[in-house]
Amino acid sequence: MENIQIKLPIFKETSLKEPAKRESTLHSLSINYALIPTLNKFGYMLEKPDVISEEFIEYATLTGGTVLDIGTAYGATTISALKKGAYVIANDLDERHLAILQEKTPFELRERLFICKGKFPSAVDIQSSSLTAVLASGVLHYLEGKELKEAFLKVYDILKPGGKFFFFTSTPYIKFFEGFFDTYLKRKAEKAEWPGLIDNSWVYAPNHTNILPKLINLLDMDVTTQLFKESGFLIEKINYVSMEGYPLEFHSNGKEYIGVVAQKPL
Ligand SMILES: C[S@@+](CC[C@H](N)C(=O)[O-])C[C@H]1O[C@@H](n2cnc3c(N)ncnc32)[C@H](O)[C@@H]1O
């Protein structure tokens, strides 16, 4: 294990409240995978890691270096990576999520788990050029434009040259926000910098006020590509991802998510 410096907050013992039971997380009968609600209204953790998180798990294991999972929630991806032998810094802004993750991590894997509570990027301090991989799945679209750009620059900074950034995000095509789509198209035509920025999500998703924050920055292909290029990354692949198998409010035309794997140049 390399000596990575992370400023860890003092971790208070919290009651290890379990996430809501599976039955109450299912929003459709015809789905294969559950969504576990977060405790702080930041959406759901995917019970089954998405395709990009799966690639992160494989890569994290191969490199042998330390990796970071931003916005891990209860750590489905982090625990899978630990089980395969990775050294993982698990980050989240909610310590209740991290307490559950710690509790759920098998005892023998805990020496490779490093807990990092704090909002990314502003409250997370990790040594430059120290990580072999970073994952941000279903998390950075909760940041407005300036913070989002700072987050990408920070990921670039903390990765080693050759390290990889695995990114997975909702797009304006997600069915949750179909009522916003015309606004998105209008802003797109006006060449707005952040055409998918919603600061009143509850207007468009009134049935989800208990699970979504007000600000959501849905990212399309152009905006996502630009973010990676501006920050200095080389994009290895970038694709739309369908949320088939998940509840219907996520579906649209197969473009509801974007997945990216990018590299910090050597
Ligand atoms: C929608 S869940 C995603 C969980 C998991 N990554 C997944 O893909 O299933 C978002 C998680 O990110 C956390 N979060 C939101 N904004 C964050 C930020 N700026 N920094 C760190 N964690 C954040 C929330 O507390 C929540 O646990």
The ligand as an ORCA input file, in Angstrom:
! r2SCAN-3c Opt
* xyz 0 1
  C     -27.254      9.010     -6.588
  S     -26.171      8.495     -5.281
  C     -25.013      7.563     -6.262
  C     -24.431      6.405     -5.504
  C     -23.501      5.503     -6.293
  N     -22.327      6.207     -6.763
  C     -24.213      4.834     -7.441
  O     -23.890      5.143     -8.579
  O     -25.057      4.003     -7.221
  C     -25.257      9.986     -4.963
  C     -24.374      9.914     -3.735
  O     -23.394     10.950     -3.833
  C     -23.314     11.680     -2.630
  N     -22.937     13.037     -3.041
  C     -23.686     13.961     -3.688
  N     -22.946     15.037     -4.003
  C     -21.692     14.779     -3.543
  C     -20.468     15.507     -3.580
  N     -20.366     16.710     -4.176
  N     -19.378     14.951     -2.994
  C     -19.442     13.728     -2.397
  N     -20.578     12.992     -2.359
  C     -21.679     13.508     -2.922
  C     -24.666     11.567     -1.974
  O     -24.572     11.700     -0.586
  C     -25.098     10.153     -2.421
  O     -24.700      9.200     -1.494
*
